[in-house]
Amino acid sequence: MRFTGRTAARIGALGIAVAAIAIPTTTSHAAGTPTISATPNDGLQGGQTVSVTGTNQKPSVTTNTAIVECSGLNPDGSDCDFAHPTTFTTDADGNIPATDVTVRTGAIGTGGKTCPSLTKSDQCYLVATTDASDPTDVAAVSFTPITFAPVVALTPSKNIKDGTTVNVSGYGFLDSKKGADLIVTECALPPGQTTCGTNIVFAKLGASGQFSKVPLTLHTGQQGTDTSSTCEVGTPCLVAATTDTSGENPDLSGAAGFAFVKGHATTPPAATKTTAKFHKKSDKITGKVTSGGSGVKGLKTELDKRKAGHWKMVDSAKTHKGGKVAYKHVKNGKYRIATHKSKHYKASHSKPVKAKV
C-alpha cells in the first residue's frame, strides 16, 4: 500500500511546531527503505503501550519526528490520530531506539474508521516520519500494521453495585460470522475457564462483528469454579465477551474492566396496569392489577368516586391472587380503582366506570 505526500502533509500539521524547526544537516542517509515495527502488535487493547523500533531511517534526527496511530492509509490523512503524536529520535546508524507508544481504540481520525476495524478490508497502523516539517518528504515515512482485540463496553461503567444490571456492547469480532453464539460473563482476574461463568448470558453476534446492549446482572462473590476467585468491593474484575466456545482462540474474545462499590443495586419500581368493571347484578365493581402481564397480589388499592369534580376515596382493599380486587355495595355514580405506589411497583388507576344500580 503506497503512502502518499498528502498523508505526510497531515503529519506536518501536527501540533509540535514542526514547520518552524529545521531538520539537522546530515552527510549521509541510511540505505534501503525506512521501516518500523511494534511489539506487541496483535491483540492490543486501548490504553496499552507498545514498543516501536525502526531501521533505515534518517540518521541522527532529534526533532520534527512523530509516530501516530491510523485506522487506515487514506492518502488525505483522514484516518490518522494527529491529536496524540509520539516523538522519537534516531541514532547515527538510522535506527529508532525502543520508543513507547500508547495505542487507542474507538474512532481514529476523522474518516469514520475505528480501531479495531469494523470491516476485514480495513487495517490499523502506526505511522512514523522523520521529517514532519516537510510534507512532501514521503521517503521519511514508514508504517507497520497493528491488530486489536475486540472491544467491550459497559453501560453503566461506574458506580456498579452488587446486583447492578449493565448493558454490554462490543465490536471487532470480525473473525466470527453474524449469528455466531456469543457468551457474555463476569470474570475474576485472571480470566479463564475456572474464574468466569457464574453470572453468564448467551446471545448472538450481530452484523460486522458487533453486538449491542446485552443485559448482564453483576454480583460480588465467587466467579467460576475456583473458590479463591472472587469479585469484591474495590477489586478489579472483568466482563468478558467471546464467540470462542472452545476456549482455544483468544482473538475471538474481548473484555471490559470494572470494580464494585459498596451497597446493593435497587431495582426501580415496575409499572402496573389497573382495570375496573361494574357488575349490575351484584352491585359491585371488580378490578385487576397487573405488571408485565401478570397479576400482582398484596398491592393496596382504593375505590374512588367522582364528587363535585374531584376523586374521593370511599373504600380500600388489597389485591388477592392474580391481582384481583372487588368492591361491593356500590351506589350510582362514576368510580375508578387506584393502585397505590409501593416499594416494587408504581401507582396506576383504571379508567372511570359508571355504576347504575
N, C-alpha and C positions, 0 to 999 in steps of 0.2 A: 504494500500500500504506500503510495507516494505522499510525502508530507510537503505541502507547498508553501510558498512565500507568504500567503495570506494568513496562515496559522502562525507562522513566525512573526508576522506583524502584530497579531494579537498578543503574543508573548512579549513583544516590545512595548506593549501598552501596560505592562504590569506596574503596580504602584510602588516601584522601588527606584524611581528617578533614573531609569536605565538610559533614557535618551540623552541625558546630560553627562554621562560617565563614559569616558573613552576606554576601549579595550587596551590593556598594556601591550606594547610592541613586542613581538616575538620574532625570532630569526628563523624558526622552522615550525612545521606543523606535523602532527602525528600522522603516520602513514595509515591508509585504509579508511574505512567508513566509521564514523563515531557510533558507539553502541553503549547502551546502559542495560543493567539487569537489576531485578528486585528480589530480595529474599526476606520472607517467603513471598510467593507471587500467586498462590492458589488458596481458595477457601478463606479469603480475607473477610474481616468484619470491620464495620465502621468504627473509626477511632483507633484502629490498630496501627502500630508503627512498623514500617518495613525498612530494610537497609538497602540503599541504592548505591551501586558502584558502576564505573564506566571505564571504557578504554578507547583509544584512538581519538581522544578529544584534543582540542587546542591546549598546548602545554601552558602551565603556569598562569592560568586565568584565576583571578581573585575577585572580580566584580562583574556586574551585569549578567549574572547567571540565574537560572531559575529552573526548578522542576515543578510541573503542575500535573494534576490528575485530569484525565479527559475521558468522557463517555463514548468517544469515537474520534475519528481523524478527519472531521469535516474541514475542507480547505479554508473556510472562513473563520475557523477557530471557535465557533459557537458551542462546540462540545466540551470545551475546557473550562476548568475552575480557576480563573485568574485571581480570585479573591484570597487564595491560600497558597502563595508560592513558597517554595523552599529554596534557599540559595545554597551554593556549594562552591568549592574550589577545585582546581586540577593541579597535579604535580608536574614536574619538569618532563615527565615521560608521557603526559597526556592522559593520565589516569584520574578518575574521580574516586577519592577515598570513600570508605563506607559513610554514607550520609543518611540520617534518619528522616523519613518522610511519613507523615500521618495521612492515611487514606480515609476517605469519607464515602458514605452511602447516601442514596437518595438522588435527587436531581443534581446532575453535574453539568455545568454550563447552562446556556440559555436555549439550546436547541430541542428541549423536551425529552432528552435521553437520560437514563439513570445508570447508576452502578449499585447493585448488579444490573445487567442489561435486561430489558423487557422482551427482546427477541434474540433468537440464536444468530441472526445476521449481524448483531451489534457486538462490540468488544470494548472493554475499558483498557486504558493505557496510563502509564506515566510517561510524560514527555519532558525532555531536558533541552536547554540551549545554553551554549557558552558565549552567545553574542546577542543578548536581548536588546542591545542598543541599535542593532542593525536588522530591521525586519526582513531585509532581502537575503540575509545570510542563511539560506536553507542548509548549507553544509554544516552549520553549527548545531543542527537539531538532531536529536536521537530519541528513540522511544522503545518501550517494552510493554507487552501485554500483561495485564493483571486480571485475576478472576476472583469473584467474591462468593462467599457462602450466601444462601438465601437469607433475606431479611425478614425478621418477625417483629411486629409491634403490638403493644398492649394499649387498650383504652378502657379505663384509666391506666396510667403507668406509675402513678404515685399515690401515696396515702392508701395503700392496699391493706385491708384488714382481713382477719380470718373470716371466711365466708363471702368475700367480695367476688362478684362475677365480672370478669373482664371480657372484652371483645378482642379476639386475636385475629390479626390480619397479616398477610405476608406476600412477598413476590420474589422472583428469582429462581423458582423451581422449574427451570426450563428443560431439565433432563427428564421431567415427568410429563405425561400426556394429560390433557383435560379429562377430568373424571376419575383420575387416579385416586386411590384410597389415601386419605390424609389423616394422620394421627396428631392430635394436639394434647399435650400433657404437661403437668407440673413436675419439676425435677429438683432434687437437691444437687449439690456440687460434690464431685464432678458428675455430669450427666452420663448415664449409662443404663444398661439393661436392669440393674438392681437398684437404681436410685431414682427411677421415673415410673409413672404408671398408676399411682394410687388415685390421682384425680386425672381423668382422661376422657376425651370425647373423640368421636370419629366423624369425619366429614369428607367432602370430595373437593379435589383441586379444580379451580376454575380455569378459564382461558388464559393463555400467555403466562402460564406458571404462577398464577396469582390466586389468592383466596381472601375473603373479607368477612369480618365480624362473626367469627366462630365463637360462641359463648363458652367460657370455662370458669367454673367456680373454684377458687383457690382456698386451700386450708393449710393451717400450720400442722406440724406433726410429721410422722414418718412418711417418707416417699419411697415407693417401690418396696422390694423385699428385704433390703438392707436395714436392719433395725437401728443402725447408727446413723443413717442418712435421714436427716430431718430438716424441715424448713421452720424456723422460729423467728420471733420478732427481732429485727435488726440483722439477721444473717442473709447473705446474698443467695438467691435461688433463681431458677430459670423457668420460663415457659418455652418448651421445645415443640417444633412442628416438623414433621417428616413425612415423606412419601416412601421412605425406605423401610418397608415392613420386614425385611430380612435382617436389618441391623448391620449390614455389611458395607453400606455406601454412605459415608458421612457427607458427601457432596449433595445429598438429597435432603439435608436437614438444616434448619436454622433455629435460632433461639433469641429470646429477649430476657434480659435480667430484671429482677425486681427484689424488693425486700418488704417484709411485713412491718406494719406499725402496730402499736398497741390497740386493743379493742376488738370488737366484733362488728361485722357489717350488719347494718339494719336494712331489712327488706322493706321497700316502700309499700304503703297500703295498696291493696288490689282494688280495682274498680268493681262496683256492684251494679246490678240492674234490679229494680223493684217493679213488680207488676201488681195490679189490683183488679178485682172483678166483683160486681154486685150480683147477689143471688136473690131474686124476688121472692121465691117460695119460702125461703128460710130467713129472710130479712137480715142477711149477713154479708159482709164483704170479706173475701178471701184474697190472700196475696202470696207472692213468692219472691224470695231474694236469691239471686244467683251471682256467681262470679266465675268468669271464664266458661259459662255454660253449665256450671254445676251448682246445685242448691247449697246454701250455707246455713248450718244450724247454729243457734245460740246468739244471733245478732238481735240487738234491741231495735224494735220498730215502734212507731206511733201512728195512730189514726188521726188525721187532721180533717176538720170540717171547715168549709168556707163560710165565714161570718163577717158581714159588714166589710167585704173586700179584703179580708185577711184570713190566712190559715191559722186555725186554733186547734191545739191538741185536745182530743176528747177521750182518748184511751191509749194504752200502750201494751205491748206484748213482745215476747221473744220468738224468734223463728224456731220451728221444730225440724224434724228430719226432712231432708230435701229442701230446706229453706222455706217451708210453708208456714203461714200465719193466718189466723182467722179472727174477725171481729163480729160479734153477734149483736142482735137487737138494735140495729141502726135505724135511724129515722130519716124522713125525707130530707134531701139536701145533696150537696156536692162534697165528695170526700176524696182523699188520697192517702196512701200509705207511704210513710217516710222512714227510711232506714238510717239509723244513727251512725256516725263515724266511730270506728273502733281502732285498735292498735294495728290490725292487719287488713282492715277493709275501709274503703272510702264510703262516704254518705251518698245516698241517692233517694229519689222518690218516684212514685208511679205517676202516670197520667191521671188526671181527675176522672172519677166515675160518678154517675148520678144515681142516687138511691131514691126509689119511689115505692113506698110500702103501701 
